Amino acid sequence: MKTYDVVIVGGGFTGLTAAYVLAKNGKSVKLLESEGEPGGLAGTFQFADHVKVEKFYHHWFNNDLFVPELVKELGLEGDITLHATQTGMYFNGRIWKLSSPLDVLRFEALSLVDRIRLGLLVFQVRKVKDWKKIEHLSVREWLEPLCGSKVYKVVWEPLLKAKFSIYSEEINAVWMWKKLALRGSTRNRKGGEQLAYFKGGFGRLSQVLVNAIEDLGGSVELNQKVVSVKTDGDRIQSLETKDKSIAGVQFIFTPALPIIADILEGVVDSASLSKLRRVNYLGNICLVVRLNRSLSSTYWLNVNDPGFPFVGVIEHTNFDSPANYEGLHVVYLSRYVAPEDEVWKLNDEAYFNDAIMHLKKMFPTLEQNWIVDYRIWRAEFAQPITEKGYSGYVPSQDTPFANAWISTMAQIYPEDRGTNYAIRDGYRIAERVTKI
């Protein structure tokens, strides 16, 4: 049995980036991915006519550093495209544009004073220089005094409830601070926003990385779910899948923390397992609909009316041209939910019918014959829950083993999950392993 210098669990962008960097540095690398394709949450699928689409919507910000750095290193910087975007909010039965400061001033759901408070919020957020000073506060405790109760109730509370479900009052202020600070810094002088995309989507980028890893002598195996490990004292000797053992000198684990806990069950102490299981997660149900007509000119529409079964309507083809999707329009309806919720157990047809019924309330002209096809995707560990004092209990990269480390999206904090930071952490964990 071959012994690899480094064995990596998980083919999301952290694992792929780490494998690429390590292979480039001359390490023999084996990457194991449980799914049938690389990319993790950036994985793709094909509709019946073979048009390839991402399972979950993606973009990156024009001030992100690590995605363009990696793309440039791969020699594909010409495949990065920038797009001006339209954003909005569905509230009180209508769609409000919120793409610029002028749009905010026109947001008549708030009084003029509250509109001004909403517009000035980004400047107040920028005053926070040390995020640890607000980590003990919930989003409500921090944000409501800054913007006022009315602004919080209309704009922020519905989004938090839709995004974080049963945990909405537990999320610490750092999550919102980082979101607001990041979005504020991406706008141009007129207040408009440009977002970036990779031609062919992040699924294509993940496959480019796989090809680069293999060209450098590394190995990527799909459909290989790691179920346990074999150890010798304080070192891991090999990873076990259903049908094989993979031996290594060093090991990196990149899946969600509960998955890592399941893999290490029985070989680490209960305290270590409890720490891995301490971080809570929400799942995501994402309905991807293909239409023969556009719903609106808005790319990202937050849904702030209560009772709707999705937090956002993301019309992807108002961002990436319909010409790239056989002239049809691609819309994502995203919902965060605890996997124990009954909604999680609904079959695809029942979930689709309920979602479309609500979508027609938002867009009354929508007809059934607009719908060409749809798919529903579920990710059990889509969103780590950053509760108060999160930095005090989120596990570090270290494990009880001298030759194994963890690098997951739950550790990206204080940033929120995202491909840019997944790539950053792939670079970081590869550098750490190389130095040992």
C-alpha positions in Angstrom: 0.0 0.0 0.0 1.4 3.4 -1.1 2.0 5.9 1.7 1.3 9.5 0.6 3.0 12.5 2.1 -0.4 14.1 2.7 -3.9 12.7 2.6 -6.7 15.2 2.4 -10.4 14.6 3.3 -12.9 16.8 1.4 -12.9 18.1 -2.1 -14.3 21.6 -1.4 -12.1 24.6 -2.2 -10.1 24.4 1.0 -9.1 20.8 0.3 -8.6 21.4 -3.4 -6.4 24.5 -2.8 -4.4 22.7 -0.1 -3.8 19.7 -2.4 -2.8 22.0 -5.3 -0.3 23.9 -3.2 1.2 20.8 -1.6 1.5 19.0 -4.9 3.2 22.1 -6.4 5.7 21.9 -3.5 6.6 18.4 -4.4 4.5 16.5 -1.9 2.7 13.3 -2.9 -0.9 14.1 -2.3 -4.1 12.0 -2.2 -7.5 13.8 -1.9 -10.7 11.9 -1.1 -14.1 13.3 -1.8 -17.3 11.6 -0.8 -19.4 13.1 -3.6 -19.3 12.2 -7.3 -17.8 15.6 -8.2 -15.4 18.1 -6.7 -16.3 21.6 -5.4 -18.3 20.9 -2.2 -21.1 23.5 -2.0 -19.8 24.8 -5.3 -20.6 21.6 -7.1 -22.6 21.5 -10.3 -25.3 19.4 -12.0 -26.8 19.1 -15.5 -30.3 19.7 -16.6 -31.9 17.3 -19.1 -30.4 19.2 -22.0 -26.9 19.0 -20.5 -26.7 22.7 -19.5 -24.5 22.7 -16.5 -25.5 24.9 -13.4 -24.2 25.2 -9.9 -26.3 23.5 -7.2 -26.0 26.6 -5.0 -25.6 30.2 -6.1 -22.1 31.8 -6.1 -20.2 35.0 -6.7 -17.4 36.8 -5.1 -16.7 40.4 -4.3 -14.5 42.8 -6.3 -12.3 43.3 -3.2 -11.8 39.6 -2.5 -8.1 38.6 -2.9 -7.7 34.9 -2.8 -10.0 33.7 -5.6 -8.4 36.0 -8.2 -4.9 35.1 -6.9 -5.6 31.4 -7.4 -7.2 31.9 -10.8 -4.2 34.0 -11.9 -1.8 31.3 -10.7 -3.8 28.8 -12.8 -3.3 31.0 -15.8 -7.0 31.8 -16.2 -7.3 35.4 -15.1 -8.9 36.2 -18.4 -11.9 34.1 -17.3 -12.8 36.5 -14.5 -15.7 38.7 -15.3 -17.1 41.7 -13.4 -20.8 42.5 -13.4 -22.8 45.4 -12.0 -25.7 44.0 -10.0 -29.1 45.1 -9.0 -30.2 44.2 -5.4 -33.6 44.7 -3.7 -36.0 43.7 -1.0 -39.4 42.2 -1.1 -41.4 43.9 1.7 -45.0 44.6 2.3 -46.1 43.0 -0.9 -43.8 44.9 -3.3 -40.2 45.0 -4.6 -38.0 47.8 -3.5 -34.7 48.6 -5.3 -31.8 48.9 -2.8 -28.7 49.1 -5.1 -27.6 52.6 -4.3 -27.8 55.3 -1.6 -30.5 57.0 -3.7 -32.6 53.8 -3.6 -32.3 53.8 0.2 -33.6 57.3 0.3 -36.6 56.2 -1.8 -37.4 53.3 0.5 -40.7 54.6 1.8 -41.4 51.6 4.0 -39.3 53.6 6.5 -39.6 57.2 7.6 -37.1 59.7 6.2 -35.2 59.8 9.5 -35.0 56.0 9.5 -33.9 55.9 5.9 -31.1 58.2 6.8 -30.2 56.0 9.7 -30.1 53.0 7.5 -27.9 54.8 5.0 -25.5 55.9 7.6 -25.2 52.5 9.2 -22.2 51.5 7.0 -20.2 54.4 8.4 -21.0 53.4 11.9 -20.0 49.8 11.2 -16.6 50.9 9.9 -15.8 52.4 13.3 -15.5 48.9 14.8 -11.8 48.0 14.5 -11.6 45.2 17.0 -14.4 42.6 16.4 -13.7 40.8 19.8 -15.2 43.8 21.5 -18.6 43.1 20.1 -18.5 39.2 20.1 -20.3 39.0 23.4 -23.3 40.8 21.9 -26.1 39.3 19.7 -26.8 41.0 16.4 -29.9 42.6 17.9 -28.1 43.9 21.0 -25.4 45.5 18.8 -27.4 46.7 15.8 -30.7 47.9 17.1 -29.1 50.8 19.1 -27.2 51.9 16.0 -30.0 51.9 13.5 -33.2 52.1 15.7 -35.9 49.6 16.4 -38.0 50.4 13.3 -35.0 49.9 10.9 -34.1 46.7 12.7 -37.6 45.3 12.6 -38.2 46.1 8.9 -34.7 45.4 7.4 -32.6 43.2 9.6 -34.8 41.1 11.8 -36.7 39.3 9.0 -33.4 38.5 7.2 -31.9 37.1 10.4 -34.9 34.9 11.1 -35.0 33.6 7.5 -31.2 33.0 7.5 -30.7 31.5 10.9 -34.1 30.1 11.8 -34.2 28.9 15.4 -30.8 30.5 16.1 -31.6 34.0 14.9 -31.4 35.5 18.4 -28.1 33.7 19.2 -26.0 34.9 16.3 -23.2 37.2 17.6 -22.7 40.7 16.3 -19.5 39.9 14.5 -21.3 38.0 11.7 -23.4 41.1 10.8 -20.5 43.5 11.3 -18.4 41.6 8.8 -21.2 41.4 6.3 -21.9 45.1 6.5 -18.3 46.1 6.4 -17.5 43.9 3.5 -20.5 45.1 1.4 -19.8 48.7 2.2 -16.3 48.4 0.9 -17.3 46.9 -2.4 -19.2 49.9 -3.7 -18.0 52.5 -6.1 -18.2 56.3 -5.7 -21.8 56.3 -6.9 -22.7 53.6 -4.4 -23.1 50.9 -7.0 -21.7 47.4 -6.6 -19.8 45.1 -8.9 -19.5 41.4 -8.2 -17.1 38.9 -9.9 -17.7 35.5 -11.5 -15.6 32.8 -13.1 -16.6 31.9 -16.6 -18.4 28.5 -16.5 -18.9 28.8 -12.7 -17.1 27.6 -9.7 -17.8 24.0 -10.7 -15.5 24.6 -13.7 -12.9 26.2 -11.4 -12.9 23.2 -9.1 -12.4 20.8 -12.1 -9.5 23.0 -13.3 -8.0 22.6 -9.8 -8.4 18.8 -10.0 -6.7 18.7 -13.4 -3.8 20.9 -12.0 -3.4 18.6 -9.0 -3.2 15.5 -11.2 -0.8 17.2 -13.6 1.5 17.8 -10.6 1.4 14.1 -9.7 -1.4 14.3 -7.1 -4.4 12.1 -7.0 -8.1 13.0 -6.5 -10.6 10.2 -5.9 -14.4 10.9 -6.0 -17.1 8.8 -4.4 -14.7 7.9 -1.6 -16.4 8.5 1.8 -14.0 8.3 4.7 -15.6 6.4 7.6 -12.8 5.9 10.2 -9.1 6.1 10.8 -6.4 3.7 12.0 -4.0 5.1 14.6 -0.8 4.2 16.3 -0.4 6.2 19.6 -0.7 9.9 18.8 -0.5 9.5 15.0 -2.9 8.5 12.3 -1.7 5.8 10.1 -4.4 5.5 7.5 -7.9 6.6 6.5 -10.6 3.9 5.9 -13.3 4.0 3.3 -15.8 1.3 2.6 -13.4 -0.6 0.4 -9.9 0.6 1.0 -7.2 2.0 3.3 -5.2 5.0 2.4 -1.9 5.4 4.3 -0.3 8.8 4.9 2.4 10.7 6.8 0.2 13.8 7.3 -3.6 14.3 7.2 -5.9 17.2 6.6 -9.6 17.1 7.4 -11.8 19.8 5.6 -15.5 18.6 5.9 -18.0 20.0 8.4 -17.0 19.4 12.0 -19.7 16.9 12.8 -18.5 14.8 9.9 -15.0 14.9 11.2 -16.3 13.9 14.7 -18.0 10.9 13.1 -14.7 9.8 11.4 -12.8 10.2 14.6 -15.4 8.5 16.8 -13.7 5.8 19.0 -10.2 7.0 18.5 -10.3 10.3 20.3 -11.5 11.2 23.8 -15.0 12.4 24.6 -13.9 15.9 25.3 -12.4 16.3 21.8 -15.5 14.9 20.2 -17.7 17.2 22.3 -15.7 20.2 21.1 -16.1 19.1 17.4 -19.8 18.7 18.0 -20.3 22.0 19.9 -20.6 24.1 16.7 -24.2 24.1 15.5 -25.1 24.1 11.8 -28.2 24.8 9.6 -28.9 23.0 6.4 -29.9 24.7 3.1 -32.6 23.7 0.7 -32.0 25.3 -2.7 -34.6 25.2 -5.4 -33.0 25.8 -8.9 -35.6 26.8 -11.5 -35.2 27.3 -15.2 -37.6 29.7 -16.8 -38.2 30.8 -20.4 -38.8 34.4 -19.1 -37.1 36.6 -16.6 -38.8 37.4 -13.3 -37.3 40.9 -13.0 -34.1 42.9 -13.5 -33.0 42.2 -10.0 -30.1 39.8 -9.3 -30.4 39.5 -5.5 -33.8 40.0 -3.9 -34.0 39.6 -0.1 -37.4 38.4 1.1 -38.4 40.4 4.2 -42.1 39.5 4.3 -42.9 36.9 6.9 -44.4 33.6 5.8 -42.3 33.0 2.6 -40.4 29.7 2.5 -37.2 31.3 1.2 -34.8 34.0 2.3 -33.9 35.2 -1.1 -34.7 35.0 -4.8 -31.5 35.0 -6.7 -31.9 35.4 -10.5 -28.5 34.2 -11.5 -29.0 35.1 -15.2 -29.3 38.8 -14.2 -25.6 38.3 -13.2 -24.3 35.7 -15.6 -25.8 36.1 -19.1 -28.7 33.8 -20.2 -26.7 33.2 -23.3 -24.5 30.9 -21.2 -27.6 28.8 -20.3 -29.2 28.2 -23.8 -31.0 31.5 -23.5 -33.1 30.4 -20.5 -33.2 32.1 -17.1 -31.9 30.4 -13.9 -33.4 31.4 -10.5 -32.3 30.1 -7.1 -34.7 30.1 -4.1 -32.7 29.6 -1.0 -34.0 28.5 2.4 -32.0 27.7 5.6 -33.5 25.1 7.9 -32.5 22.8 10.7 -32.4 19.2 9.3 -34.7 18.0 12.1 -37.4 20.4 10.8 -40.3 18.7 9.0 -39.7 20.9 5.9 -36.4 19.1 5.4 -38.3 15.8 5.0 -40.7 17.1 2.3 -40.3 15.3 -1.0 -39.1 17.4 -4.0 -42.5 17.8 -5.6 -44.2 19.0 -2.4 -41.4 21.5 -1.7 -41.5 22.8 -5.3 -45.2 23.3 -5.3 -45.2 25.2 -2.1 -42.3 27.4 -3.2 -43.8 28.2 -6.6 -47.1 29.1 -5.0 -45.3 31.7 -2.9 -43.1 32.9 -5.8 -46.4 33.6 -7.8 -47.4 35.9 -4.9 -44.3 37.9 -5.4 -44.5 37.8 -9.2 -48.2 37.6 -10.1 -47.5 37.5 -13.9 -45.6 34.2 -13.5 -47.3 31.4 -15.3 -46.8 27.7 -15.0 -45.7 27.4 -18.6 -42.7 29.7 -17.8 -41.2 26.8 -15.9 -38.9 24.7 -18.1 -37.3 22.5 -15.4 -36.2 22.5 -11.7 -34.0 20.7 -9.3 -33.8 20.8 -5.5 -30.6 20.4 -3.6 -30.0 19.9 0.1 -26.8 20.6 2.1 -27.0 19.4 5.7 -24.1 21.5 7.0 -24.5 24.7 4.9 -24.1 27.4 7.6 -22.1 27.3 10.8 -23.9 29.1 13.7 -21.6 31.7 15.2 -23.1 32.2 18.7 -21.9 34.7 21.3 -18.3 34.0 22.3 -17.8 31.8 19.2 -14.0 32.3 19.1 -13.8 30.8 22.6 -15.3 27.4 21.6 -14.7 26.9 17.9 -12.0 24.2 17.5 -8.6 25.1 16.4 -6.8 23.5 13.5 -5.0 21.1 15.9 -6.3 17.6 16.6 -5.2 15.1 19.3 -2.9 13.6 16.7 0.5 15.0 16.0 0.2 14.5 12.2 -3.4 15.6 11.5 -5.1 19.0 11.3 -8.6 20.5 10.6 -9.5 23.3 8.3 -13.2 23.9 7.7 -15.5 26.7 6.9 -16.6 26.9 10.5 -13.0 28.2 11.3 -13.1 31.0 8.7 -14.5 33.2 11.5 -14.6 36.2 11.9 -15.3 36.1 8.2 -18.4 34.2 7.1 -18.3 31.2 4.9 -17.4 31.8 1.3 -15.2 30.5 -1.5 -12.7 33.3 -1.2 -11.9 32.4 2.4 -12.1 28.7 1.8 -9.3 29.2 -0.7 -7.4 31.4 1.7 -7.5 28.7 4.4 -6.4 26.1 1.8 -3.2 28.1 1.3 -2.8 28.5 5.1 -3.2 24.9 6.0 -0.9 23.8 3.2 1.8 26.3 4.4 1.5 25.0 7.9 1.8 21.3 6.9 4.7 22.1 4.6 6.6 23.7 7.5 6.3 20.7 9.8 
